[in-house]
Amino acid sequence: MGALFEELAIGTLRARNRLVRAATYEGLATEDGHVTPALTAICEELAAGGVGTVILGYAYVTADEQPNPRMLGIYDDSFVPEYRALVGAMHERGARVVSQIVYGGSATKLEPPSARILGPSAVANPKTGVVPVEASARDIEWLEEAFAAAAVRARDAGFDGVELHAAHGYLLSQFLNPLLNRREDEYGGSIENRARIVVETVEAVRRAVGADFPVMVKLNSSDGEEGGLTEDDSLEAARLLADAGVSAIEVSGAWRACRVRDFGGEPFFGVFARRLAETVDVPVILTGGNRRFDVMERLAAEDGIAGFGLCRPLICEPDLVNRWASDSGYAPRCVSCDGCSKTPGHRCVLPKR
């Protein structure tokens, strides 16, 4: 069936194919971040639909900072049993499962925002207007410890790996962005300094979960704005992360680049992903604009891309991977209208067949 249906190997994670459900915010958790039957049903449907790996929607790592309403949490041990049950149900349906963990910072969309929000610098977020508290050295150490503790909970709950969210404008991504990071200490200035908190967080997580548990990072190819993270800076950050022991890097980018209906079939960040795959000796997962089976086959076979993340196509058709297994020429129904982002539970707005 081609390269896409070969095994995806990320450390000890072994998935039945190279297709990945990229983390998706549904807003279906409880107000304090716990799993609900509605969220479980979506996850089980995805696992049954054939996708090899499911990265759950982001889970916040500290109880006092929730980036978005009714998102998943993983900030204390009470989450472990319910995640164990969810992961077990998805394993029974053949999927591997990764927990994505995050601290949102000034990108918060919670109304009202959390009482105390940390950031690299006390600079207003251009999208939310929120001005964070500049994180002290002790705050940074506390954040790294919070990520590490969350990763241990993910491991203990039976997840097949954990992914640090350092993209899409959340806190780790803010440190990488010179527009939001105006620091003059060891966490600001050069890309080596701006990436330091991400590298240290990977190292803290690795120490906590051990050498064998897969630790991934989601990274912007660039921030897509003048003065923000550049592609060259992102490549250097990726080199540092690979040296720190990360198991895989998921490539994403500025969300505005994804809000189009017709993009010619090439993934949004494919050119960068090829550069990244040539730069680091860890698996690269490409997310954003993956619609055509033949294009992904080419990128897998010829350009060294290990995995392919899909979000909206699997919202539209949770069984899309099974359809491709039967017919690689099948054209997904998703037209990237983004209507799903405006519905409760982020469901597809196209009429059901």
C-alpha positions in Angstrom: 0.0 0.0 0.0 3.0 2.3 -0.2 5.2 4.2 2.1 2.4 5.8 4.1 1.3 2.4 5.4 4.7 1.4 6.6 5.4 1.5 10.3 6.1 4.8 12.0 8.8 4.4 14.6 9.5 7.1 17.2 11.7 5.6 19.8 9.6 2.8 21.4 6.4 4.0 19.7 5.5 1.7 16.8 2.4 2.8 14.8 0.6 0.8 12.1 1.1 3.6 9.6 2.7 7.0 9.2 -0.5 9.0 9.4 -1.0 11.0 12.5 -4.0 12.8 13.9 -2.5 16.2 14.8 -3.7 17.5 18.2 -7.0 19.2 17.9 -8.9 21.3 20.5 -12.5 20.2 20.8 -13.5 22.1 24.0 -15.3 18.9 25.3 -13.4 18.4 28.5 -15.0 19.4 31.8 -14.4 22.9 33.1 -11.4 21.7 35.1 -10.0 19.6 32.2 -11.2 16.1 32.8 -12.2 13.6 30.2 -15.9 13.3 29.2 -17.9 10.6 27.4 -18.2 12.9 24.4 -14.5 13.4 24.1 -13.9 9.6 24.6 -16.4 8.9 21.8 -14.4 11.1 19.3 -11.1 9.5 20.3 -12.4 6.0 19.9 -13.9 6.9 16.5 -10.6 8.2 15.4 -8.7 5.1 16.5 -11.2 2.8 14.8 -10.9 4.9 11.6 -7.4 3.6 10.9 -5.0 6.5 11.8 -1.8 5.1 13.2 -1.2 7.7 16.0 -3.5 10.1 17.7 -2.0 13.2 19.5 -4.6 14.3 21.9 -5.6 17.9 22.1 -3.3 19.9 24.3 -3.5 19.5 28.1 -2.5 22.2 30.5 0.2 21.5 33.0 -0.5 23.8 35.9 -3.9 24.1 37.6 -3.7 27.9 37.9 -3.2 28.6 34.1 -5.8 27.3 31.7 -5.3 28.7 28.1 -8.7 27.8 26.7 -12.1 26.8 28.2 -12.9 23.1 28.5 -9.5 21.9 27.2 -7.9 18.8 28.6 -5.7 19.0 31.8 -2.9 17.0 33.2 -1.8 19.1 36.2 -2.3 16.5 39.0 -2.4 12.8 39.5 -6.2 12.6 39.4 -6.0 12.5 35.6 -4.0 9.3 35.4 -6.8 6.7 35.9 -9.2 8.4 33.3 -6.4 8.8 30.8 -5.4 5.1 31.3 -8.9 4.1 30.5 -9.0 6.3 27.4 -5.7 5.2 26.1 -6.6 1.5 26.7 -9.7 1.9 24.6 -7.8 3.5 21.8 -5.1 0.8 21.9 -7.8 -1.8 21.6 -8.7 -0.1 18.3 -5.1 -0.2 17.0 -4.0 3.3 17.5 -0.9 4.6 19.4 -1.7 7.7 21.6 0.5 10.7 22.5 -0.3 13.4 25.1 0.4 16.9 24.1 1.2 19.2 27.0 1.2 23.0 27.1 1.4 26.2 29.1 -0.5 28.8 27.2 0.8 32.1 28.5 -0.6 35.3 27.0 -2.2 33.5 24.1 -5.0 32.6 26.5 -8.6 32.7 25.2 -10.1 32.0 28.6 -12.7 34.6 29.7 -11.7 36.0 32.1 -8.0 35.0 31.8 -6.3 33.0 34.5 -5.2 35.2 37.4 -1.4 35.0 36.9 0.0 34.4 33.4 3.7 34.1 32.9 5.6 35.1 29.7 9.1 35.7 28.5 8.6 39.5 28.9 5.8 41.9 30.0 4.8 42.5 26.4 1.1 42.7 25.3 0.1 39.7 23.2 -0.9 41.2 19.8 -3.8 38.8 19.4 -5.3 38.8 23.0 -4.0 42.0 24.5 -2.9 40.1 27.6 0.2 41.4 29.3 2.0 38.5 31.1 4.2 38.7 34.1 7.8 38.3 33.1 8.9 34.9 34.3 11.7 34.9 36.8 14.5 32.3 36.9 12.5 30.5 39.7 9.3 30.7 37.6 11.1 29.1 34.6 12.4 26.3 36.8 8.9 25.8 38.2 7.5 25.7 34.6 10.1 23.1 33.6 9.2 21.0 36.6 5.5 21.3 35.8 6.1 20.0 32.2 8.2 17.1 33.6 5.5 16.1 36.2 2.9 16.2 33.5 5.0 14.0 31.2 5.4 11.4 34.0 1.6 11.3 34.4 1.3 10.7 30.7 3.8 7.8 30.9 2.0 6.4 33.9 -1.3 6.6 32.2 -0.1 4.4 29.3 0.4 7.0 26.6 2.9 6.0 23.9 4.7 9.3 24.1 4.4 13.0 25.1 4.7 16.1 23.0 5.7 19.5 24.2 3.7 22.3 22.4 6.3 24.9 21.4 4.3 26.3 18.4 1.2 28.4 17.7 2.0 31.2 20.0 1.9 29.4 23.4 4.4 30.0 26.1 7.4 28.0 24.8 6.7 29.5 21.3 6.6 33.0 22.9 10.2 32.5 24.2 11.3 31.7 20.7 9.7 34.8 19.3 11.8 38.0 19.5 8.7 40.2 19.3 7.5 38.8 22.6 10.8 37.9 24.1 12.7 41.1 25.0 14.8 39.5 27.7 18.5 40.4 28.2 19.5 37.4 30.3 20.4 33.8 29.3 16.8 33.3 28.0 16.7 36.1 25.5 18.6 37.5 22.5 20.2 34.8 20.4 18.2 31.8 19.2 20.4 29.7 21.5 19.2 31.7 24.4 15.6 32.0 23.3 15.4 28.2 22.8 17.0 27.6 26.2 13.7 27.1 28.0 12.5 24.6 25.4 15.8 22.7 25.5 15.8 22.7 29.3 12.2 21.5 29.4 13.0 18.6 27.1 16.0 17.7 29.3 13.8 17.9 32.5 11.1 15.7 30.9 13.7 13.3 29.7 15.2 13.0 33.1 11.8 12.4 34.6 10.4 9.8 32.2 13.6 8.0 31.4 15.6 7.3 28.3 13.1 5.1 26.4 9.8 7.1 26.6 9.2 9.1 23.4 9.4 12.9 23.9 8.3 15.0 20.9 8.2 18.7 20.3 5.8 20.7 18.1 7.7 23.6 16.5 6.7 26.4 14.2 8.6 26.5 10.9 8.4 30.3 11.4 6.1 32.8 13.1 5.1 34.1 9.7 5.6 37.7 10.7 8.4 40.2 10.3 10.6 40.2 13.4 9.3 36.8 14.6 10.9 33.4 14.6 12.6 32.8 11.2 13.0 29.5 9.4 16.7 29.6 10.0 16.2 30.2 13.7 13.7 27.3 13.8 16.2 25.0 12.2 18.8 26.0 14.8 16.3 25.4 17.6 15.6 22.0 16.2 19.3 21.1 16.2 19.5 22.1 19.8 16.4 20.0 20.6 17.8 17.0 18.8 21.0 17.3 20.8 18.9 17.5 24.0 17.3 14.1 23.4 14.0 14.8 21.7 12.5 11.8 19.9 10.7 13.6 17.0 9.8 17.0 15.8 6.4 17.9 14.5 6.5 20.8 12.0 3.7 23.4 12.0 3.6 27.2 11.5 1.6 30.3 11.6 -2.1 29.4 11.7 -3.0 32.2 9.2 -1.2 30.1 6.5 -3.7 27.3 7.0 -6.8 29.4 6.5 -7.2 28.8 2.7 -9.4 26.7 0.6 -7.2 26.0 -2.4 -3.5 25.4 -1.9 -2.6 23.2 -4.8 -2.2 20.0 -2.9 1.3 20.7 -1.4 1.4 20.8 2.4 1.8 24.3 3.9 5.2 23.7 5.5 6.5 21.0 3.2 9.6 22.9 1.9 10.7 23.6 5.5 10.0 20.1 6.6 12.4 18.8 3.9 15.1 21.2 5.1 14.5 20.0 8.7 14.7 16.3 7.7 18.1 17.0 6.2 19.2 18.9 9.3 18.3 16.6 12.2 18.7 12.9 12.8 15.2 12.4 14.4 11.9 11.7 12.7 10.1 14.7 11.3 6.3 14.9 11.3 4.8 17.3 8.8 1.4 18.9 9.8 -0.7 21.3 7.8 -2.4 21.0 4.4 -2.0 17.2 4.1 -4.8 16.3 1.7 -3.4 14.3 -1.2 -2.2 10.7 -0.7 0.1 10.9 -3.7 1.9 14.0 -2.4 2.4 12.5 1.0 3.7 9.3 -0.6 6.3 11.3 -2.5 7.4 13.2 0.6 7.7 10.0 2.6 9.5 8.0 -0.1 11.8 10.7 -1.6 12.2 13.5 1.0 12.6 11.7 4.3 9.4 12.8 6.0 8.6 10.2 8.7 4.9 11.1 9.5 2.1 13.3 8.3 -0.3 15.1 10.7 -3.9 15.7 9.7 -6.5 17.7 11.6 -9.5 19.0 9.7 -9.6 16.1 7.2 -10.1 13.7 10.2 -12.7 16.0 11.7 -14.6 15.7 8.4 -13.9 12.0 8.0 -12.6 10.1 11.0 -12.4 7.0 8.9 -10.3 8.7 6.1 -7.3 6.5 6.7 -9.3 3.3 6.3 -10.7 4.8 3.0 -7.2 5.5 1.8 -6.2 1.9 2.7 -8.9 0.7 0.3 -8.4 3.4 -2.3 -5.3 5.5 -2.4 -6.9 7.8 -5.0 -9.8 8.7 -2.7 -10.2 12.5 -2.4 -10.9 13.8 1.1 -14.1 15.7 1.5 -12.5 18.5 3.6 -12.3 21.8 1.8 -10.5 23.7 4.6 -13.5 26.0 5.1 -12.6 26.2 8.8 -16.3 26.0 9.6 -15.5 23.2 12.2 -13.7 25.7 14.4 -16.9 27.6 14.9 -19.0 24.6 16.0 -19.5 23.0 19.5 -17.0 20.2 19.7 -15.3 21.3 16.5 -17.5 19.1 14.2 -17.6 19.2 10.4 -20.3 21.5 8.9 -20.5 19.6 5.6 -23.7 17.5 5.1 -23.2 13.9 6.1 -23.2 11.3 3.4 
